[in-house]
Amino acid sequence: MFMTNREDQIKALASELRMEILRVLDDPGEHFSHQVSADPVELGVCVHLLASKFGVSQPTMSRHLELLKRAGFLVAKRQQKWTYCSRDESALAEYSEWLRGSLNIRAV
């Protein structure tokens, strides 16, 4: 596993759109059951469908996804002419633990 730059992670989560992308990718079967090219739970969600869901162009979505990948929060898999995205749960959990420890966040 490579070392992720915390600044990249913070920047990735500084956008409500990128946060929402991570939220819908938490349950791809519910949000993208209409994907026919591959099982959204098994392989991930096609970039085109993500762009369509959020009403942005594919290049704009690709820029958002690139920031999430650079932060380590997203995994992209290429299959034929499509790119499929899914969350990296271990990276998200690690960041959450780092943030909790870094800010001394206590359960209330």
C-alpha positions as CSV (number, residue, x, y, z in Angstrom):
1,M,0.0,0.0,0.0
2,F,1.4,3.4,-0.9
3,M,1.5,6.3,1.4
4,T,-1.4,8.7,0.7
5,N,-0.9,12.4,1.1
6,R,-3.3,13.7,3.8
7,E,-3.6,16.9,1.9
8,D,-5.0,15.0,-1.1
9,Q,-7.5,13.2,1.1
10,I,-8.7,16.5,2.7
11,K,-9.0,18.1,-0.7
12,A,-11.0,15.1,-2.0
13,L,-13.5,15.4,0.8
14,A,-13.8,19.2,0.5
15,S,-16.4,18.9,-2.3
16,E,-20.0,18.0,-1.6
17,L,-20.2,16.4,-5.1
18,R,-17.2,14.1,-4.3
19,M,-18.8,13.3,-0.9
20,E,-22.0,12.4,-2.6
21,I,-20.2,10.2,-5.1
22,L,-18.7,8.2,-2.2
23,R,-22.2,8.0,-0.6
24,V,-23.9,6.5,-3.7
25,L,-21.0,4.2,-4.3
26,D,-21.6,2.8,-0.8
27,D,-24.7,1.0,-2.2
28,P,-24.2,0.7,-5.9
29,G,-26.8,-2.0,-6.2
30,E,-29.5,0.4,-5.1
31,H,-28.3,3.5,-7.0
32,F,-27.1,1.8,-10.2
33,S,-29.2,-1.4,-10.6
34,H,-29.9,-0.3,-14.2
35,Q,-26.2,-0.7,-15.2
36,V,-26.2,-3.6,-17.8
37,S,-22.5,-3.7,-18.8
38,A,-21.4,-5.2,-15.5
39,D,-22.7,-5.9,-12.0
40,P,-22.2,-2.6,-10.1
41,V,-21.7,-4.4,-6.8
42,E,-19.1,-6.8,-8.2
43,L,-17.1,-4.5,-10.6
44,G,-18.1,-1.0,-9.8
45,V,-20.1,1.8,-11.5
46,C,-19.4,3.0,-14.9
47,V,-18.0,6.6,-15.1
48,H,-20.7,7.5,-17.7
49,L,-23.5,6.5,-15.3
50,L,-21.9,8.5,-12.5
51,A,-21.7,11.6,-14.7
52,S,-25.3,11.1,-15.8
53,K,-26.6,10.7,-12.2
54,F,-25.0,14.0,-11.1
55,G,-25.8,15.9,-14.3
56,V,-22.2,16.7,-15.2
57,S,-20.1,16.0,-18.3
58,Q,-17.9,13.0,-18.4
59,P,-14.7,15.0,-18.3
60,T,-15.9,16.9,-15.2
61,M,-16.8,13.6,-13.5
62,S,-13.4,12.2,-14.5
63,R,-11.7,15.1,-12.7
64,H,-13.7,14.5,-9.6
65,L,-13.0,10.8,-9.7
66,E,-9.2,11.4,-10.3
67,L,-9.1,13.4,-7.0
68,L,-10.8,10.6,-5.2
69,K,-8.4,8.1,-6.7
70,R,-5.4,10.2,-5.8
71,A,-6.7,10.3,-2.2
72,G,-6.9,6.5,-2.2
73,F,-10.7,6.5,-1.6
74,L,-11.6,5.1,-5.0
75,V,-10.6,2.1,-7.1
76,A,-11.0,2.3,-10.9
77,K,-11.0,-0.8,-13.0
78,R,-10.8,-0.8,-16.8
79,Q,-12.8,-3.4,-18.7
80,Q,-12.9,-3.1,-22.5
81,K,-13.8,0.5,-23.2
82,W,-15.4,1.2,-19.8
83,T,-14.0,2.3,-16.5
84,Y,-15.8,1.2,-13.4
85,C,-15.4,2.8,-10.0
86,S,-15.8,1.5,-6.4
87,R,-15.0,2.7,-3.0
88,D,-11.8,1.6,-1.2
89,E,-13.3,0.7,2.2
90,S,-10.0,0.1,3.9
91,A,-8.7,3.5,2.8
92,L,-11.8,5.3,4.0
93,A,-11.7,3.5,7.3
94,E,-8.0,4.3,7.8
95,Y,-8.7,8.0,7.0
96,S,-11.5,8.0,9.5
97,E,-9.3,6.5,12.2
98,W,-6.5,9.0,11.4
99,L,-8.9,11.9,11.6
100,R,-10.4,10.7,14.9
101,G,-6.9,10.3,16.4
102,S,-5.5,13.5,14.9
103,L,-8.3,15.7,16.3
104,N,-8.7,13.6,19.5
105,I,-12.4,13.1,18.7
106,R,-14.2,11.3,21.5
107,A,-17.6,9.6,21.3
108,V,-20.3,11.6,23.0
